[in-house]
């Protein structure tokens, strides 16, 4: 795993932005994650009305085909979220290490 910046090194203090951005970058390079992102984009490209509703909050009636795509999109987002949560777990461990190190609770001299 690449050396990740600790949350404690972030200046703006936006925890959710930090988690979202870092878990996204942790997922990059993971074939499963990359496929999910590609499938999401392809689905939204095929269903512009669905994209309009989700990204621009321009609410309109969806066709049956768009409604089925919405169901598939939800499934993809849940799969992506599972990978993001797994990455967030490891991110928490990484930050715990930096926090303990900052408090001088780790003997790193050995």
ZAFILUM-523887 format. One record per atom (N, C-alpha, C): atom name; residue in one letter; x, y, z. Coordinates in steps of 0.1 Angstrom, whole numbers, plus 5000, padded with zeros to 4 digits. Atoms other than C-alpha are relative to their C-alpha. Layout:
REM residues N
{"CA"; "a"; {X; Y; Z}} ...
***
This chain:
REM residues 110
{"N"; "x"; {5008; 4988; 5000}} {"CA"; "x"; {5000; 5000; 5000}} {"C"; "x"; {5009; 5012; 5000}} {"N"; "x"; {4993; 4988; 5001}} {"CA"; "x"; {5012; 5035; 4992}} {"C"; "x"; {5000; 5007; 5014}} {"N"; "x"; {4999; 4993; 4988}} {"CA"; "x"; {5023; 5058; 5020}} {"C"; "x"; {4989; 5011; 4999}} {"N"; "x"; {5011; 4990; 5000}} {"CA"; "x"; {4991; 5078; 5028}} {"C"; "x"; {5002; 5011; 5010}} {"N"; "x"; {5000; 4989; 4991}} {"CA"; "x"; {4989; 5112; 5044}} {"C"; "x"; {4990; 4998; 5011}} {"N"; "x"; {5008; 5002; 4988}} {"CA"; "x"; {4975; 5112; 5079}} {"C"; "x"; {4989; 5011; 5000}} {"N"; "x"; {5010; 4989; 4999}} {"CA"; "x"; {4943; 5131; 5086}} {"C"; "x"; {5005; 5011; 5009}} {"N"; "x"; {4994; 4990; 4991}} {"CA"; "x"; {4963; 5149; 5113}} {"C"; "x"; {5009; 5010; 4993}} {"N"; "x"; {4992; 4991; 5008}} {"CA"; "x"; {4984; 5164; 5085}} {"C"; "x"; {4992; 5009; 4991}} {"N"; "x"; {5009; 4992; 5008}} {"CA"; "x"; {4954; 5178; 5067}} {"C"; "x"; {4997; 5014; 5007}} {"N"; "x"; {5002; 4986; 4994}} {"CA"; "x"; {4950; 5216; 5073}} {"C"; "x"; {4986; 5004; 5001}} {"N"; "x"; {5013; 4995; 5000}} {"CA"; "x"; {4914; 5222; 5064}} {"C"; "x"; {4991; 4992; 5010}} {"N"; "x"; {5007; 5007; 4990}} {"CA"; "x"; {4901; 5196; 5089}} {"C"; "x"; {4987; 4993; 4995}} {"N"; "x"; {5013; 5005; 5005}} {"CA"; "x"; {4873; 5183; 5067}} {"C"; "x"; {5001; 4984; 4999}} {"N"; "x"; {4999; 5015; 4999}} {"CA"; "x"; {4871; 5146; 5078}} {"C"; "x"; {4993; 4993; 4989}} {"N"; "x"; {5008; 5007; 5011}} {"CA"; "x"; {4844; 5135; 5053}} {"C"; "x"; {5007; 5001; 4987}} {"N"; "x"; {4994; 4998; 5013}} {"CA"; "x"; {4862; 5150; 5024}} {"C"; "x"; {5013; 4992; 4999}} {"N"; "x"; {4987; 5008; 5000}} {"CA"; "x"; {4895; 5134; 5035}} {"C"; "x"; {4997; 4985; 4998}} {"N"; "x"; {5004; 5014; 5001}} {"CA"; "x"; {4878; 5100; 5039}} {"C"; "x"; {4996; 4997; 4986}} {"N"; "x"; {5005; 5003; 5013}} {"CA"; "x"; {4860; 5102; 5006}} {"C"; "x"; {5012; 5000; 4989}} {"N"; "x"; {4989; 4999; 5010}} {"CA"; "x"; {4891; 5114; 4986}} {"C"; "x"; {5010; 4989; 5002}} {"N"; "x"; {4990; 5010; 4997}} {"CA"; "x"; {4915; 5090; 5003}} {"C"; "x"; {4995; 4986; 4996}} {"N"; "x"; {5005; 5013; 5003}} {"CA"; "x"; {4893; 5059; 5000}} {"C"; "x"; {4998; 4998; 4985}} {"N"; "x"; {5001; 5000; 5015}} {"CA"; "x"; {4887; 5068; 4963}} {"C"; "x"; {5014; 4996; 4994}} {"N"; "x"; {4987; 5002; 5005}} {"CA"; "x"; {4924; 5069; 4957}} {"C"; "x"; {5006; 4986; 5004}} {"N"; "x"; {4996; 5013; 4996}} {"CA"; "x"; {4929; 5037; 4976}} {"C"; "x"; {4994; 4989; 4991}} {"N"; "x"; {5007; 5009; 5009}} {"CA"; "x"; {4904; 5020; 4953}} {"C"; "x"; {5005; 5000; 4986}} {"N"; "x"; {4994; 5000; 5013}} {"CA"; "x"; {4921; 5031; 4922}} {"C"; "x"; {5011; 4990; 4998}} {"N"; "x"; {4990; 5011; 5002}} {"CA"; "x"; {4942; 5003; 4907}} {"C"; "x"; {4994; 4986; 5004}} {"N"; "x"; {5007; 5012; 4997}} {"CA"; "x"; {4918; 4977; 4922}} {"C"; "x"; {4991; 4997; 4988}} {"N"; "x"; {5008; 5004; 5012}} {"CA"; "x"; {4903; 4959; 4892}} {"C"; "x"; {4985; 5000; 5002}} {"N"; "x"; {5015; 5000; 4997}} {"CA"; "x"; {4869; 4954; 4908}} {"C"; "x"; {4995; 5014; 5002}} {"N"; "x"; {5004; 4986; 4998}} {"CA"; "x"; {4867; 4990; 4919}} {"C"; "x"; {4999; 5008; 4987}} {"N"; "x"; {5000; 4993; 5013}} {"CA"; "x"; {4877; 5003; 4885}} {"C"; "x"; {4989; 4995; 4991}} {"N"; "x"; {5011; 5005; 5008}} {"CA"; "x"; {4851; 4980; 4868}} {"C"; "x"; {4987; 5006; 5005}} {"N"; "x"; {5012; 4994; 4995}} {"CA"; "x"; {4824; 4993; 4891}} {"C"; "x"; {4999; 5015; 4996}} {"N"; "x"; {5001; 4986; 5005}} {"CA"; "x"; {4833; 5030; 4883}} {"C"; "x"; {4997; 5001; 4985}} {"N"; "x"; {5003; 5000; 5014}} {"CA"; "x"; {4833; 5022; 4846}} {"C"; "x"; {4986; 4996; 4997}} {"N"; "x"; {5014; 5004; 5002}} {"CA"; "x"; {4800; 5004; 4848}} {"C"; "x"; {4990; 5011; 5004}} {"N"; "x"; {5009; 4989; 4996}} {"CA"; "x"; {4784; 5033; 4867}} {"C"; "x"; {5000; 5011; 4989}} {"N"; "x"; {5000; 4990; 5011}} {"CA"; "x"; {4796; 5058; 4840}} {"C"; "x"; {4993; 4995; 4987}} {"N"; "x"; {5007; 5006; 5012}} {"CA"; "x"; {4784; 5035; 4812}} {"C"; "x"; {4985; 5000; 5001}} {"N"; "x"; {5015; 5001; 4997}} {"CA"; "x"; {4750; 5031; 4828}} {"C"; "x"; {4994; 5015; 4999}} {"N"; "x"; {5004; 4986; 5000}} {"CA"; "x"; {4747; 5069; 4833}} {"C"; "x"; {5000; 5006; 4986}} {"N"; "x"; {4999; 4996; 5014}} {"CA"; "x"; {4758; 5075; 4797}} {"C"; "x"; {4989; 4995; 4992}} {"N"; "x"; {5011; 5006; 5007}} {"CA"; "x"; {4731; 5052; 4784}} {"C"; "x"; {4987; 5006; 5004}} {"N"; "x"; {5012; 4995; 4995}} {"CA"; "x"; {4705; 5068; 4805}} {"C"; "x"; {5001; 5015; 5005}} {"N"; "x"; {4998; 4986; 4997}} {"CA"; "x"; {4708; 5106; 4803}} {"C"; "x"; {4990; 5006; 5009}} {"N"; "x"; {5010; 4995; 4991}} {"CA"; "x"; {4675; 5112; 4821}} {"C"; "x"; {5003; 4997; 5014}} {"N"; "x"; {4996; 5005; 4987}} {"CA"; "x"; {4687; 5092; 4850}} {"C"; "x"; {5012; 5009; 5005}} {"N"; "x"; {4989; 4992; 4996}} {"CA"; "x"; {4719; 5112; 4851}} {"C"; "x"; {4995; 5014; 5004}} {"N"; "x"; {5006; 4986; 4998}} {"CA"; "x"; {4699; 5145; 4849}} {"C"; "x"; {4994; 5000; 5014}} {"N"; "x"; {5006; 5001; 4987}} {"CA"; "x"; {4679; 5134; 4879}} {"C"; "x"; {5010; 4999; 5012}} {"N"; "x"; {4991; 5002; 4989}} {"CA"; "x"; {4708; 5122; 4900}} {"C"; "x"; {5011; 5011; 5002}} {"N"; "x"; {4989; 4990; 4999}} {"CA"; "x"; {4735; 5148; 4892}} {"C"; "x"; {4995; 5014; 5000}} {"N"; "x"; {5005; 4986; 5001}} {"CA"; "x"; {4714; 5179; 4885}} {"C"; "x"; {4987; 5003; 5008}} {"N"; "x"; {5013; 4999; 4992}} {"CA"; "x"; {4683; 5173; 4907}} {"C"; "x"; {4989; 5006; 4991}} {"N"; "x"; {5010; 4996; 5010}} {"CA"; "x"; {4662; 5180; 4876}} {"C"; "x"; {4990; 4988; 5000}} {"N"; "x"; {5008; 5011; 4998}} {"CA"; "x"; {4634; 5157; 4886}} {"C"; "x"; {4990; 4999; 4988}} {"N"; "x"; {5009; 5003; 5011}} {"CA"; "x"; {4614; 5141; 4858}} {"C"; "x"; {4995; 4985; 5001}} {"N"; "x"; {5005; 5014; 5000}} {"CA"; "x"; {4594; 5109; 4852}} {"C"; "x"; {5010; 4992; 4992}} {"N"; "x"; {4990; 5009; 5006}} {"CA"; "x"; {4617; 5080; 4844}} {"C"; "x"; {4992; 4989; 4993}} {"N"; "x"; {5006; 5011; 5007}} {"CA"; "x"; {4609; 5053; 4819}} {"C"; "x"; {5002; 4987; 5008}} {"N"; "x"; {4998; 5013; 4993}} {"CA"; "x"; {4607; 5017; 4829}} {"C"; "x"; {5015; 4996; 4998}} {"N"; "x"; {4986; 5003; 5003}} {"CA"; "x"; {4641; 5012; 4813}} {"C"; "x"; {5010; 5008; 5010}} {"N"; "x"; {4993; 4992; 4991}} {"CA"; "x"; {4655; 5041; 4834}} {"C"; "x"; {4999; 4995; 5014}} {"N"; "x"; {5003; 5005; 4987}} {"CA"; "x"; {4639; 5027; 4865}} {"C"; "x"; {5008; 4987; 5003}} {"N"; "x"; {4992; 5012; 4999}} {"CA"; "x"; {4656; 4993; 4859}} {"C"; "x"; {5015; 5004; 5002}} {"N"; "x"; {4986; 4995; 4999}} {"CA"; "x"; {4689; 5012; 4854}} {"C"; "x"; {5003; 5006; 5013}} {"N"; "x"; {4998; 4995; 4986}} {"CA"; "x"; {4684; 5030; 4887}} {"C"; "x"; {5002; 4989; 5010}} {"N"; "x"; {4998; 5011; 4991}} {"CA"; "x"; {4681; 4997; 4904}} {"C"; "x"; {5014; 4994; 4999}} {"N"; "x"; {4987; 5005; 5003}} {"CA"; "x"; {4713; 4985; 4887}} {"C"; "x"; {5011; 5009; 5006}} {"N"; "x"; {4991; 4990; 4995}} {"CA"; "x"; {4730; 5017; 4896}} {"C"; "x"; {5001; 5000; 5015}} {"N"; "x"; {5000; 5002; 4985}} {"CA"; "x"; {4720; 5013; 4933}} {"C"; "x"; {5009; 4988; 5004}} {"N"; "x"; {4992; 5012; 4997}} {"CA"; "x"; {4736; 4978; 4933}} {"C"; "x"; {5015; 5004; 4998}} {"N"; "x"; {4986; 4997; 5002}} {"CA"; "x"; {4768; 4992; 4918}} {"C"; "x"; {5005; 5010; 5011}} {"N"; "x"; {4996; 4991; 4989}} {"CA"; "x"; {4769; 5020; 4944}} {"C"; "x"; {5002; 4993; 5013}} {"N"; "x"; {4998; 5008; 4987}} {"CA"; "x"; {4765; 4995; 4972}} {"C"; "x"; {5013; 4992; 4999}} {"N"; "x"; {4988; 5007; 5002}} {"CA"; "x"; {4793; 4974; 4958}} {"C"; "x"; {5012; 5009; 5002}} {"N"; "x"; {4989; 4990; 4998}} {"CA"; "x"; {4815; 5005; 4956}} {"C"; "x"; {5001; 5004; 5014}} {"N"; "x"; {5000; 4996; 4986}} {"CA"; "x"; {4805; 5015; 4991}} {"C"; "x"; {5007; 4990; 5009}} {"N"; "x"; {4994; 5011; 4993}} {"CA"; "x"; {4816; 4981; 5004}} {"C"; "x"; {5015; 5001; 4999}} {"N"; "x"; {4985; 4999; 5002}} {"CA"; "x"; {4851; 4986; 4989}} {"C"; "x"; {5005; 5012; 5007}} {"N"; "x"; {4996; 4987; 4993}} {"CA"; "x"; {4852; 5022; 5002}} {"C"; "x"; {5001; 4998; 5015}} {"N"; "x"; {5000; 5002; 4986}} {"CA"; "x"; {4843; 5010; 5037}} {"C"; "x"; {5011; 4991; 5005}} {"N"; "x"; {4989; 5009; 4997}} {"CA"; "x"; {4869; 4983; 5037}} {"C"; "x"; {5013; 5009; 4999}} {"N"; "x"; {4988; 4991; 5000}} {"CA"; "x"; {4895; 5009; 5026}} {"C"; "x"; {5000; 5010; 5011}} {"N"; "x"; {5001; 4991; 4989}} {"CA"; "x"; {4882; 5033; 5053}} {"C"; "x"; {5005; 4993; 5013}} {"N"; "x"; {4995; 5008; 4988}} {"CA"; "x"; {4889; 5006; 5079}} {"C"; "x"; {5015; 5000; 5000}} {"N"; "x"; {4985; 4999; 5000}} {"CA"; "x"; {4925; 5004; 5068}} {"C"; "x"; {5005; 5014; 5001}} {"N"; "x"; {4996; 4986; 4998}} {"CA"; "x"; {4927; 5041; 5066}} {"C"; "x"; {5000; 5004; 5014}} {"N"; "x"; {5001; 4997; 4986}} {"CA"; "x"; {4916; 5043; 5102}} {"C"; "x"; {5012; 4994; 5007}} {"N"; "x"; {4988; 5006; 4994}} {"CA"; "x"; {4944; 5019; 5112}} {"C"; "x"; {5013; 5008; 4997}} {"N"; "x"; {4989; 4991; 5004}} {"CA"; "x"; {4969; 5041; 5092}} {"C"; "x"; {5000; 5013; 5009}} {"N"; "x"; {5001; 4988; 4992}} {"CA"; "x"; {4957; 5072; 5111}} {"C"; "x"; {5003; 4997; 5014}} {"N"; "x"; {4997; 5004; 4986}} {"CA"; "x"; {4958; 5054; 5144}} {"C"; "x"; {5015; 4999; 5002}} {"N"; "x"; {4985; 5001; 4999}} {"CA"; "x"; {4995; 5047; 5138}} {"C"; "x"; {5006; 5014; 5001}} {"N"; "x"; {4995; 4987; 5000}} {"CA"; "x"; {5002; 5083; 5130}} {"C"; "x"; {4997; 5007; 5013}} {"N"; "x"; {5004; 4993; 4988}} {"CA"; "x"; {4983; 5095; 5160}} {"C"; "x"; {5008; 4994; 5012}} {"N"; "x"; {4992; 5005; 4989}} {"CA"; "x"; {5001; 5071; 5184}} {"C"; "x"; {5015; 5005; 4998}} {"N"; "x"; {4986; 4996; 5002}} {"CA"; "x"; {5034; 5081; 5168}} {"C"; "x"; {5001; 5015; 5004}} {"N"; "x"; {5000; 4986; 4996}} {"CA"; "x"; {5025; 5118; 5173}} {"C"; "x"; {5000; 5002; 5016}} {"N"; "x"; {5001; 5000; 4985}} {"CA"; "x"; {5018; 5110; 5210}} {"C"; "x"; {5012; 4994; 5006}} {"N"; "x"; {4988; 5007; 4996}} {"CA"; "x"; {5051; 5092; 5212}} {"C"; "x"; {4997; 4987; 5008}} {"N"; "x"; {5004; 5012; 4994}} {"CA"; "x"; {5034; 5060; 5222}} {"C"; "x"; {5006; 4988; 4993}} {"N"; "x"; {4994; 5011; 5008}} {"CA"; "x"; {5053; 5039; 5196}} {"C"; "x"; {5015; 5001; 5001}} {"N"; "x"; {4985; 5000; 4999}} {"CA"; "x"; {5089; 5029; 5200}} {"C"; "x"; {5005; 4997; 4986}} {"N"; "x"; {4996; 5002; 5014}} {"CA"; "x"; {5101; 5035; 5164}} {"C"; "x"; {5015; 5000; 4999}} {"N"; "x"; {4985; 5000; 5001}} {"CA"; "x"; {5138; 5036; 5173}} {"C"; "x"; {5006; 4986; 4998}} {"N"; "x"; {4994; 5014; 5001}} {"CA"; "x"; {5142; 4998; 5172}} {"C"; "x"; {5001; 4995; 4986}} 
***
